[in-house]
Amino acid sequence: MELGSREQAILALERRGFSGPGAKERAIREELGLSPVRYYQLLNALLDDERALALDPVTVNRLRRVRDVRRTER
């Protein structure tokens, strides 16, 4: 089973670079129609989904590393 269009859009957004503060949050609201809090909840769940890893291993592995570093810092 493949990822849905929303999940694919979340990964696509994570591949992009954003200039300036608030640009990513604005894109989340305007392009996906999600609040940033809900976006990050969905993203976190997506990082544990093997389908996401198969679709975009570079992005998923990078975000997993970032998440792991942040967890160890707490």
Buried (B, 14 or more C-beta within 10 A) or exposed (E): EEBEEEBBBBBEBBEEEEEEEEEBEEBBEEEBEBEBEEBEEBBEEBBEEEBBBEBBEEBBEEBEEEBEEEEEEE
